[in-house]
Amino acid sequence: MGLLALFRRKPHERAGFELYGAAVVAARTPWFYGGLGIPDTLDGRFDVVGLHVALLIRRLRTDPDKRGAALAQAVFDAMFADMDINLREMGAGDMSIGKRVKRMWEAFHGRCLAYEAALDAGDAEALATALERNVWREAAEAPREPALRLARHAMHGAAALAALPFATLLRGEASFPAPLEAADAA
């Protein structure tokens, strides 16, 4: 590998960061933390961002275009590069960051598998159960109704992403729908 290869961008790096940014913007919607009562903590925000990124990755991986898998990987890479930076900014020691990011990756991967299985089956109940278990894992009692509302939102988001042309995603453009209930209240 030549020296210039160290400075060369990966083919979908910019689009991956743009798509990840769209997921982060969607996850900042106050409805998640107010209307649904998702804890407005580092873990709570990780879960909401992770849900949106999981929807994106699922959409990209299942696209018939062969570039979909590479773009999905670029979104994943952008997410965990951002997690690394955030941990450093929060003062995590250099020696612990790798282990913490690995735990985050493992948690994200498990969530993706559970969410994808429920989405593929069109099973809002199963998706709500997975969301309850993950998003509200610290709660003394799992809030079923908010989990069902979040599951419906995720299914709506998956459908909206599926309708986006791959060329749009390849340009790094994605829009997540507003939460159905938040749109009704506006």
Contact map, one row per residue, 1 for C-alpha under 8 A:
111010000000000000000000000000000000000000000000000000000000000000000000000000000000000000000000000000000000000000000000000000000000000000000000000000000000000000000000000000000000000000
111111000000000000000000000000000000000000000000000000000000000000000000000000000000000000000000000000000000000000000000000000000000000000000000000000000000000000000000000000000000000000
111111100000000000000000000000000000000000000000000000000000000000000000000000000000000000000000000000000000000000000000000000000000000000000000000000000000000000000000000000000000000000
011111110000000000000000000000000000000000000000000000000000000000000000000000000000000000000000000000000000000000000000000000000000000000000000000000000000000000000000000000000000000000
111111110000000000000000000000000000000000000000000000000000000000000000000000000000000000000000000000000000000000000000000000000000000000000000000000000000000000000000000000000000000000
011111110000000000000000000000000000000000000000000000000000000000000000000000000000000000000000000000000000000000000000000000000000000000000000000000000000000000000000000000000000000000
001111111000000000000000000000000000000000000000000000000000000000000000000000000000000000000000000000000000000000000000000000000000000000000000000000000000000000000000000000000000000000
000111111100000000000000000000000000000000000000000000000000000000000000000000000000000000000000000000000000000000000000000000000000000000000000000000000000000000000000000000000000000000
000000111110100000000000000000000000000000000000000000000000000000000000000000000000000000000000000000000000000000000000000000000000000000000000000000000000000000000000000000000000000000
000000011111100000000000000000000000000000000000000000000000000000000000000000000000000000000000000000000000000000000000000000000000000000000000000000000000000000000000000000000000000000
000000001111100000000000000000000000000000000000000000000000000000000000000000000000000000000000000000000000000000000000000000000000000000000000000000000000000000000000000000000000000000
000000000111111100000000000000000000000000000000000000000000000000000110010000000000000000000000000000000000000000000000000000000000000000000000000000000000000000000000010000000000000000
000000001111111110000000000000000000000000000000000000000000000000000010011001000000000000000000000000000000000000000000000000000000000000000000000000000000000000000000000000000000000000
000000000001111111000000000000000000000000000000000000000000000000000000000000000000000000000000000000000000000000000000000000000000000000000000000000000000000000000000000100000000000000
000000000001111111100000000000000000000000000000000000000000000000000010011000000000000000000000000000000000000000000000000000000000000000000000000000000000000000000000111110000000000000
000000000001111111110000000000000000000000000000000000000000000000000011111111000000000000000000000000000000000000000000000000000000000000000000000000000000000000000000000100000000000000
000000000000111111111000000000000000000000000000000000000000000000000000011001100000000000000000000000000000000000000000000000000000000000000000000000000000000000000000000100000000000000
000000000000011111111100000000000000000000000000000000000000000000000000000000000000000000000000000000000000000000000000000000000000000000000000000000000000000000000000000110000000000000
000000000000001111111110000000000000000000000000000000010000000000000000001000000000000000000000000000000000000000000000000000000000000000000000000000000000000000000000100111000000000000
000000000000000111111111000000000000000000000000000010000000000000000000001101100000000000000000000000000000000000000000000000000000000000000000000000000000000000000000000000000000000000
000000000000000011111111100000000000000000000000000000000000000000000000000000000000000000000000000000000000000000000000000000000000000000000000000000000000000000000000000000000000000000
000000000000000001111111110000000000000000000000000000000000000000000000000000000000000000000000000000000000000000000000000000000000000000000000000000000000000000000000000011110000000000
000000000000000000111111111000000000000000000000100110010000000000000000000000000000000000000000000000000000000000000000000000000000000000000000000000000000000000000000000000010000000000
000000000000000000011111111100000000000000000000100100000000000000000000000000000000000000000000000000000000000000000000000000000000000000000000000000000000000000000000000000000000000000
000000000000000000001111111110000000000000000000000000000000000000000000000000000000000000000000000000000000000000000000000000000000000000000000000000000000000000000000000000000000000000
000000000000000000000111111110000000000000000000100100000000000000000000000000000000000000000000000000000000000000000000000000000000000000000000000000000000000000000000000000010100000000
000000000000000000000011111110010000000000001001100100000000000000000000000000000000000000000000000000000000000000000000000000000000000000000000000000000000000000000000000000000000000000
000000000000000000000001111111010000000000001000000000000000000000000000000000000000000000000000000000000000000000000000000000000000000000000000000000000000000000000000000000000000000000
000000000000000000000000111111111000000000000000000000000000000000000000000000000000000000000000000000000000000000000000000000000000000000000000000000000000000000000000000000000000000000
000000000000000000000000000111111110000000000000000000000000000000000000000000000000000000000000000000000000000000000000000000000000000000000000000000000000000000000000000000000000000000
000000000000000000000000000011111111000000000000000000000000000000000000000000000000000000000000000000000000000000000000000000000000000000000000000000000000000000000000000000000010010000
000000000000000000000000001111111111110000000001000000000000000000000000000000000000000000000000000000000000000000000000000000000000000000000000000000000000000000000000000000000000000000
000000000000000000000000000011111111111100000000000000000000000000000000000000000000000000000000000000000000000000000000000000000000000000000000000000000000000000000000000000000000000000
000000000000000000000000000001111111110000000000000000000000000000000000000000000000000000000000000000000000000000000000000000000000000000000000000000000000000000000000000000000000000000
000000000000000000000000000001111111100000000000000000000000000000000000000000000000000000000000000000000000000000000000000000000000000000000000000000000000000000000000000000000000000000
000000000000000000000000000000111111110000000000000000000000000000000000000000000000000000000000000000000000000000000000000000000000000000000000011011000000000000000000000000000000000000
000000000000000000000000000000011111111000000000000000000000000000000000000000000000000000000000000000000000000000000000000000000000000000000000010000000000000000000000000000000000000000
000000000000000000000000000000011101111100010000000000000000000000000000000000000000000000000000000000000000000000000000000000000000001100000000000000000000000000000000000000000000000000
000000000000000000000000000000001000111110111000000000000000000000000000000000000000000000000000000000000000000000000000000000000000000100000000000000000000000000000000000000000000000000
000000000000000000000000000000001000011111111000000000000000000000000000000000000000000000000000000000000000000000000000000000000000000000000000000000000000000000000000000000000000000000
000000000000000000000000000000000000001111111000000000000000000000000000000000000000000000000000000000000000000000000000000000000000000000000000000000000000000000000000000000000000000000
000000000000000000000000000000000000000111111100000000000000000000000000000000000000000000000000000000000000000000000000000000000000000000000000000000000000000000000000000000000000000000
000000000000000000000000000000000000001111111110000000000000000000000000000000000000000000000000000000000000000000000000000000000000000000000000000000000000000000000000000000000000000000
000000000000000000000000000000000000011111111111000000000000000000000000000000000000000000000000000000000000000000000000000000000000001000000000000000000000000000000000000000000000000000
000000000000000000000000001100000000001111111111100000000000000000000000000000000000000000000000000000000000000000000000000000000000000000000000000000000000000000000000000000000000000000
000000000000000000000000000000000000000001111111110000000000000000000000000000000000000000000000000000000000000000000000000000000000000000000000000000000000000000000000000000000000000000
000000000000000000000000000000000000000000111111111000000000000000000000000000000000000000000000000000000000000000000000000000000000011000000000000000000000000000000000000000000000000000
000000000000000000000000001000010000000000011111111100000000000000000000000000000000000000000000000000000000000000000000000000000000001000000000000000000000000000000000000000000000000000
000000000000000000000011011000000000000000001111111110000000000000000000000000000000000000000000000000000000000000000000000000000000000000000000000000000000000000000000000000000000000000
000000000000000000000000000000000000000000000111111111000000000000000000000000000000000000000000000000000001000000000000000000000000000000000000000000000000000000000000000000000000000000
000000000000000000000000000000000000000000000011111111100000000000000000000000000000000000000000000000000000000100000000000000000000000000000000000000000100000000000000000000000000000000
000000000000000000000011011000000000000000000001111111110000000000000000000000000000000000000000000000000000000000000000000000000000000000000000000000000100000000000000000000000000000000
000000000000000000010010000000000000000000000000111111111000000000000000001100100000000000000000000000000000000000000000000000000000000000000000000000000000000000000000000000000000000000
000000000000000000000000000000000000000000000000011111111100000000000000000000000000000000000000000000000000000100110000000000000000000000000000000000000000000000000000000000000000000000
000000000000000000000000000000000000000000000000001111111110000000000000000000000000000000000000000000000000000000000000000000000000000000000000000000000100110010000000000000000000000000
000000000000000000100010000000000000000000000000000111111111000000000001000000000000000000000000000000000000000000000000000000000000000000000000000000000000010010000000000000000000000000
000000000000000000000000000000000000000000000000000011111111100000000001101100000000000000000000000000000000000000000000000000000000000000000000000000000000000000000000000000000000000000
000000000000000000000000000000000000000000000000000001111111110000000001000000000000000000000000000000000000000000010000000000000000000000000000000000000000000000000000000000000000000000
000000000000000000000000000000000000000000000000000000111111111000000000000000000000000000000000000000000000000000000000000000000000000000000000000000000000010011000000000000000000000000
000000000000000000000000000000000000000000000000000000011111111000011011000000000000000000000000000000000000000000000000000000000000000000000000000000000000000000000100000000000000000000
000000000000000000000000000000000000000000000000000000001111111000011001000000000000000000000000000000000000000000000000000000000000000000000000000000000000000000000000000000000000000000
000000000000000000000000000000000000000000000000000000000111111100011000000000000000000000000000000000000000000000000000000000000000000000000000000000000000000000000000000000000000000000
000000000000000000000000000000000000000000000000000000000011111111010000000000000000000000000000000000000000000000000000000000000000000000000000000000000000000000000100000000000000000000
000000000000000000000000000000000000000000000000000000000000011111010000000000000000000000000000000000000000000000000000000000000000000000000000000000000000000000000000000000000000000000
000000000000000000000000000000000000000000000000000000000000001111110000000000000000000000000000000000000000000000000000000000000000000000000000000000000000000000000100000000000000000000
000000000000000000000000000000000000000000000000000000000000001111111100000000000000000000000000000000000000000000000000000000000000000000000000000000000000000000000000000000000000000000
000000000000000000000000000000000000000000000000000000000000000011111110000000000000000000000000000000000000000000000000000000000000000000000000000000000000000000000000000000000000000000
000000000000000000000000000000000000000000000000000000000001111111111111000000000000000000000000000000000000000000000000000000000000000000000000000000000000000000000000000000000000000000
000000000000000000000000000000000000000000000000000000000001110001111111100000000000000000000000000000000000000000000000000000000000000000000000000000000000000000000000000000000000000000
000000000001000000000000000000000000000000000000000000000000000001111111110000000000000000000000000000000000000000000000000000000000000000000000000000000000000000000000000000000000000000
000000000001101100000000000000000000000000000000000000000001000000111111111000000000000000000000000000000000000000000000000000000000000000000000000000000000000000000000010000000000000000
000000000000000100000000000000000000000000000000000000011101100000011111111100000000000000000000000000000000000000000000000000000000000000000000000000000000000000000000000000000000000000
000000000000000100000000000000000000000000000000000000001000000000001111111110000000000000000000000000000000000000000000000000000000000000000000000000000000000000000000000000000000000000
000000000001101110000000000000000000000000000000000000000000000000000111111111000000000000000000000000000000000000000000000000000000000000000000000000000000000000000000000000000000000000
000000000000101110110000000000000000000000000000000010001000000000000011111111100000000000000000000000000000000000000000000000000000000000000000000000000000000000000000000000000000000000
000000000000000100010000000000000000000000000000000010001000000000000001111111110000000000000000000000000000000000000000000000000000000000000000000000000000000000000000000000000000000000
000000000000000100000000000000000000000000000000000000000000000000000000111111111000000000000000000000000000000000000000000000000000000000000000000000000000000000000000000000000000000000
000000000000100110010000000000000000000000000000000000000000000000000000011111111100000000000000000000000000000000000000000000000000000000000000000000000000000000000000000000000000000000
000000000000000010010000000000000000000000000000000010000000000000000000001111111110000000000000000000000000000000000000000000000000000000000000000000000000000000000000000000000000000000
000000000000000000000000000000000000000000000000000000000000000000000000000111111111000000000000000010001000000000000000000000000000000000000000000000000000000000000000000000000000000000
000000000000000000000000000000000000000000000000000000000000000000000000000011111111100000000000000000000000000000000000000000000000000000000000000000000000000000000000000000000000000000
000000000000000000000000000000000000000000000000000000000000000000000000000001111111110000000000000000000000000000000000000000000000000000000000000000000000000000000000000000000000000000
000000000000000000000000000000000000000000000000000000000000000000000000000000111111111000000000000010000000000000000000000000000000000000000000000000000000000000000000000000000000000000
000000000000000000000000000000000000000000000000000000000000000000000000000000011111111100000000100010000000000000000000000000000000000000000000000000000000000000000000000000000000000000
000000000000000000000000000000000000000000000000000000000000000000000000000000001111111110000000000000000000000000000000000000000000000000000000000000000000000000000000000000000000000000
000000000000000000000000000000000000000000000000000000000000000000000000000000000111111111000000000000000000000000000000000000000000000000000000000000000000000000000000000000000000000000
000000000000000000000000000000000000000000000000000000000000000000000000000000000011111111110000100000000000000000000000000000000000000000000000000000000000000000000000000000000000000000
000000000000000000000000000000000000000000000000000000000000000000000000000000000001111111111100100000000000000000000000000000000000000000000000000000000000000000000000000000000000000000
000000000000000000000000000000000000000000000000000000000000000000000000000000000000111111110000000000000000000000000000000000000000000000000000000000000000000000000000000000000000000000
000000000000000000000000000000000000000000000000000000000000000000000000000000000000011111110000000000000000000000000000000000000000000000000000000000000000000000000000000000000000000000
000000000000000000000000000000000000000000000000000000000000000000000000000000000000001111111000000000000000000000000000000000000000000000000000000000000000000000000000000000000000000000
000000000000000000000000000000000000000000000000000000000000000000000000000000000000001111111101100000000000000000000000000000000000000000000000000000000000000000000000000000000000000000
000000000000000000000000000000000000000000000000000000000000000000000000000000000000000100111111100000000000000000000000000000000000000000000000000000000000000000000000000000000000000000
000000000000000000000000000000000000000000000000000000000000000000000000000000000000000100011111110000000000000000000000000000000000000000000000000000000000000000000000000000000000000000
000000000000000000000000000000000000000000000000000000000000000000000000000000000000000000001111110000000000000000000000000000000000000000000000000000000000000000000000000000000000000000
000000000000000000000000000000000000000000000000000000000000000000000000000000000000000000011111111100000000000000000000000000000000000000000000000000000000000000000000000000000000000000
000000000000000000000000000000000000000000000000000000000000000000000000000000000001001100011111111110000000000000000000000000000000000000000000000000000000000000000000000000000000000000
000000000000000000000000000000000000000000000000000000000000000000000000000000000000000000000111111111000000000000000000000000000000000000000000000000000000000000000000000000000000000000
000000000000000000000000000000000000000000000000000000000000000000000000000000000000000000000001111111100000000000000000000000000000000000000000000000000000000000000000000000000000000000
000000000000000000000000000000000000000000000000000000000000000000000000000000000000000000000001111111110000000000000000000000000000000000000000000000000000000000000000000000000000000000
000000000000000000000000000000000000000000000000000000000000000000000000000000010011000000000000111111111000000000000000000000000000000000000000000000000000000000000000000000000000000000
000000000000000000000000000000000000000000000000000000000000000000000000000000000000000000000000011111111100000000000000000000000000000000000000000000000000000000000000000000000000000000
000000000000000000000000000000000000000000000000000000000000000000000000000000000000000000000000001111111110000000000000000000000000000000000000000000000000000000000000000000000000000000
000000000000000000000000000000000000000000000000000000000000000000000000000000000000000000000000000111111111000000000000000000000000000000000000000000000000000000000000000000000000000000
000000000000000000000000000000000000000000000000000000000000000000000000000000010000000000000000000011111111100000000000000000000000000000000000000000000000000000000000000000000000000000
000000000000000000000000000000000000000000000000000000000000000000000000000000000000000000000000000001111111110000000000000000000000000000000000000000000000000000000000000000000000000000
000000000000000000000000000000000000000000000000000000000000000000000000000000000000000000000000000000111111111000000000000000000000000000000000000000000000000000000000000000000000000000
000000000000000000000000000000000000000000000000010000000000000000000000000000000000000000000000000000011111111100000000000000000000000000000000000000000000000000000000000000000000000000
000000000000000000000000000000000000000000000000000000000000000000000000000000000000000000000000000000001111111110000000000000000000000000000000000000000000000000000000000000000000000000
000000000000000000000000000000000000000000000000000000000000000000000000000000000000000000000000000000000111111111000000000000000000000000000000000000000000000000000000000000000000000000
000000000000000000000000000000000000000000000000000000000000000000000000000000000000000000000000000000000011111111100000000000000100010000000000000000000000000000000000000000000000000000
000000000000000000000000000000000000000000000000001001000000000000000000000000000000000000000000000000000001111111110000000000000000000000000000000000000000000000000000000000000000000000
000000000000000000000000000000000000000000000000000000000000000000000000000000000000000000000000000000000000111111111000000000000000000000000000000000000000000000000000000000000000000000
000000000000000000000000000000000000000000000000000000000000000000000000000000000000000000000000000000000000011111111100000000100100000000000000000000000000000000000000000000000000000000
000000000000000000000000000000000000000000000000000001000000000000000000000000000000000000000000000000000000001111111110000000100110000000000000000000000000000000000000000000000000000000
000000000000000000000000000000000000000000000000000001000100000000000000000000000000000000000000000000000000000111111111000000000000000000000000000000000000000000000000000000000000000000
000000000000000000000000000000000000000000000000000000000000000000000000000000000000000000000000000000000000000011111111100000000000000000000000000000000000000000000000000000000000000000
000000000000000000000000000000000000000000000000000000000000000000000000000000000000000000000000000000000000000001111111111101100000000000000000000000000000000000000000000000000000000000
000000000000000000000000000000000000000000000000000000000000000000000000000000000000000000000000000000000000000000111111111100100000000000000000000000000010010000000000000000000000000000
000000000000000000000000000000000000000000000000000000000000000000000000000000000000000000000000000000000000000000011111111000000000000000000000000000000000000000000000000000000000000000
000000000000000000000000000000000000000000000000000000000000000000000000000000000000000000000000000000000000000000001111111000000000000000000000000000000000000000000000000000000000000000
000000000000000000000000000000000000000000000000000000000000000000000000000000000000000000000000000000000000000000000111111100000000000000000000000000000010000000000000000000000000000000
000000000000000000000000000000000000000000000000000000000000000000000000000000000000000000000000000000000000000000000111111111100000000000000000000000000000000000000000000000000000000000
000000000000000000000000000000000000000000000000000000000000000000000000000000000000000000000000000000000000000000000110011111110000000000000000000100110010000000000000000000000000000000
000000000000000000000000000000000000000000000000000000000000000000000000000000000000000000000000000000000000000000000000001111111000000000000000000100100000000000000000000000000000000000
000000000000000000000000000000000000000000000000000000000000000000000000000000000000000000000000000000000000000000000100001111111100000000000000000000000000000000000000000000000000000000
000000000000000000000000000000000000000000000000000000000000000000000000000000000000000000000000000000000000000001100110001111111110000000000000000100100000000000000000000000000000000000
000000000000000000000000000000000000000000000000000000000000000000000000000000000000000000000000000000000000000000000000000111111111000000000001001101100000000000000000000000000000000000
000000000000000000000000000000000000000000000000000000000000000000000000000000000000000000000000000000000000000000000000000011111111100000000001001000000000000000000000000000000000000000
000000000000000000000000000000000000000000000000000000000000000000000000000000000000000000000000000000000000001001100000000001111111110000000000000000000000000000000000000000000000000000
000000000000000000000000000000000000000000000000000000000000000000000000000000000000000000000000000000000000000000100000000000111111111100000000001001100000000000000000000000000000000000
000000000000000000000000000000000000000000000000000000000000000000000000000000000000000000000000000000000000000000000000000000011111111110000111001000000000000000000000000000000000000000
000000000000000000000000000000000000000000000000000000000000000000000000000000000000000000000000000000000000000000000000000000001111111110000100000000000000000000000000000000000000000000
000000000000000000000000000000000000000000000010000000000000000000000000000000000000000000000000000000000000001000000000000000000111111110000000000000000000000000000000000000000000000000
000000000000000000000000000000000000010000010011000000000000000000000000000000000000000000000000000000000000000000000000000000000011111110000000000000000000000000000000000000000000000000
000000000000000000000000000000000000011000000000000000000000000000000000000000000000000000000000000000000000000000000000000000000011111111100110000000000000000000000000000000000000000000
000000000000000000000000000000000000000000000000000000000000000000000000000000000000000000000000000000000000000000000000000000000001111111100100000000000000000000000000000000000000000000
000000000000000000000000000000000000000000000000000000000000000000000000000000000000000000000000000000000000000000000000000000000000000111110000000000000000000000000000000000000000000000
000000000000000000000000000000000000000000000000000000000000000000000000000000000000000000000000000000000000000000000000000000000000000111111100000000000000000000000000000000000000000000
000000000000000000000000000000000000000000000000000000000000000000000000000000000000000000000000000000000000000000000000000000000000000001111100000000000000000000000000000000000000000000
000000000000000000000000000000000000000000000000000000000000000000000000000000000000000000000000000000000000000000000000000000000000000000111110000000000000000000000000000000000000000000
000000000000000000000000000000000000000000000000000000000000000000000000000000000000000000000000000000000000000000000000000000000001100110111111000000000000000000000000000000000000000000
000000000000000000000000000000000000000000000000000000000000000000000000000000000000000000000000000000000000000000000000000000000001000100001111111000000000000000000000000000000000000000
000000000000000000000000000000000000000000000000000000000000000000000000000000000000000000000000000000000000000000000000000000011001000000000111111100000000000000000000000000000000000000
000000000000000000000000000000000000000000000000000000000000000000000000000000000000000000000000000000000000000000000000000000000000000000000011111110000000000000000000000000000000000000
000000000000000000000000000000000001100000000000000000000000000000000000000000000000000000000000000000000000000000000000000000000000000000000011111111000000000000000000000000000000000000
000000000000000000000000000000000001000000000000000000000000000000000000000000000000000000000000000000000000000000000000000000011011000000000011111111100000000000000000000000000000000000
000000000000000000000000000000000000000000000000000000000000000000000000000000000000000000000000000000000000000000000000000110110000000000000001111111110000000000000000000000000000000000
000000000000000000000000000000000001000000000000000000000000000000000000000000000000000000000000000000000000000000000000000000000000000000000000111111111000000000000000000000000000000000
000000000000000000000000000000000001000000000000000000000000000000000000000000000000000000000000000000000000000000000000000000010010000000000000011111111100000000000000000000000000000000
000000000000000000000000000000000000000000000000000000000000000000000000000000000000000000000000000000000000000000000000000110110010000000000000001111111110000000000000000000000000000000
000000000000000000000000000000000000000000000000000000000000000000000000000000000000000000000000000000000000000000000000000100000000000000000000000111111111000000000000000000000000000000
000000000000000000000000000000000000000000000000000000000000000000000000000000000000000000000000000000000000000000000000000000000000000000000000000011111111100000000000000000000011000000
000000000000000000000000000000000000000000000000001100100000000000000000000000000000000000000000000000000000000000000000000000000000000000000000000001111111110000000000000000000000000000
000000000000000000000000000000000000000000000000000000000000000000000000000000000000000000000000000000000000000000000010010100000000000000000000000000111111111000000000000000000000000000
000000000000000000000000000000000000000000000000000000000000000000000000000000000000000000000000000000000000000000000000000000000000000000000000000000011111111100000000000000001000000000
000000000000000000000000000000000000000000000000000000100000000000000000000000000000000000000000000000000000000000000000000000000000000000000000000000001111111110000000000000011000000000
000000000000000000000000000000000000000000000000000000110010000000000000000000000000000000000000000000000000000000000010000000000000000000000000000000000111111111000000000000000000000000
000000000000000000000000000000000000000000000000000000000000000000000000000000000000000000000000000000000000000000000000000000000000000000000000000000000011111111100000000000000000000000
000000000000000000000000000000000000000000000000000000000000000000000000000000000000000000000000000000000000000000000000000000000000000000000000000000000001111111110000000000011000000000
000000000000000000000000000000000000000000000000000000110010000000000000000000000000000000000000000000000000000000000000000000000000000000000000000000000000111111110000000001110000000000
000000000000000000000000000000000000000000000000000000000010000000000000000000000000000000000000000000000000000000000000000000000000000000000000000000000000011111111000000000000000000000
000000000000000000000000000000000000000000000000000000000000000000000000000000000000000000000000000000000000000000000000000000000000000000000000000000000000001111111000000000000000000000
000000000000000000000000000000000000000000000000000000000000000000000000000000000000000000000000000000000000000000000000000000000000000000000000000000000000000111111101100001000000000000
000000000000000000000000000000000000000000000000000000000000000000000000000000000000000000000000000000000000000000000000000000000000000000000000000000000000000001111111100000000000000000
000000000000000000000000000000000000000000000000000000000001001010000000000000000000000000000000000000000000000000000000000000000000000000000000000000000000000000011111110000000000000000
000000000000000000000000000000000000000000000000000000000000000000000000000000000000000000000000000000000000000000000000000000000000000000000000000000000000000000001111111000000000000000
000000000000000000000000000000000000000000000000000000000000000000000000000000000000000000000000000000000000000000000000000000000000000000000000000000000000000000011111111111000000000000
000000000000001000100000000000000000000000000000000000000000000000000000000000000000000000000000000000000000000000000000000000000000000000000000000000000000000000011111111111000000000000
000000000001001000000000000000000000000000000000000000000000000000000010000000000000000000000000000000000000000000000000000000000000000000000000000000000000000000000111111110000000000000
000000000000001000000000000000000000000000000000000000000000000000000000000000000000000000000000000000000000000000000000000000000000000000000000000000000000000000000011111110000000000000
000000000000011111100000000000000000000000000000000000000000000000000000000000000000000000000000000000000000000000000000000000000000000000000000000000000000000000000001111111000000000000
000000000000001001100100000000000000000000000000000000000000000000000000000000000000000000000000000000000000000000000000000000000000000000000000000000000000000000000001111111100000000000
000000000000000000100100000000000000000000000000000000000000000000000000000000000000000000000000000000000000000000000000000000000000000000000000000000000000000010010001100111110000000000
000000000000000000000100000000000000000000000000000000000000000000000000000000000000000000000000000000000000000000000000000000000000000000000000000000000000000010000000000011111000000000
000000000000000000000110010000000000000000000000000000000000000000000000000000000000000000000000000000000000000000000000000000000000000000000000000000000000100110000000000001111100000000
000000000000000000000000000000000000000000000000000000000000000000000000000000000000000000000000000000000000000000000000000000000000000000000000000000000001100100000000000000111111000000
000000000000000000000000010000000000000000000000000000000000000000000000000000000000000000000000000000000000000000000000000000000000000000000000000000000000000000000000000000011111011000
000000000000000000000000000000100000000000000000000000000000000000000000000000000000000000000000000000000000000000000000000000000000000000000000000000001000000000000000000000001111111000
000000000000000000000000000000000000000000000000000000000000000000000000000000000000000000000000000000000000000000000000000000000000000000000000000000001000000000000000000000001111111100
000000000000000000000000000000000000000000000000000000000000000000000000000000000000000000000000000000000000000000000000000000000000000000000000000000000000000000000000000000000011111110
000000000000000000000000000000100000000000000000000000000000000000000000000000000000000000000000000000000000000000000000000000000000000000000000000000000000000000000000000000000111111111
000000000000000000000000000000000000000000000000000000000000000000000000000000000000000000000000000000000000000000000000000000000000000000000000000000000000000000000000000000000111111111
000000000000000000000000000000000000000000000000000000000000000000000000000000000000000000000000000000000000000000000000000000000000000000000000000000000000000000000000000000000001111111
000000000000000000000000000000000000000000000000000000000000000000000000000000000000000000000000000000000000000000000000000000000000000000000000000000000000000000000000000000000000111111
000000000000000000000000000000000000000000000000000000000000000000000000000000000000000000000000000000000000000000000000000000000000000000000000000000000000000000000000000000000000011111
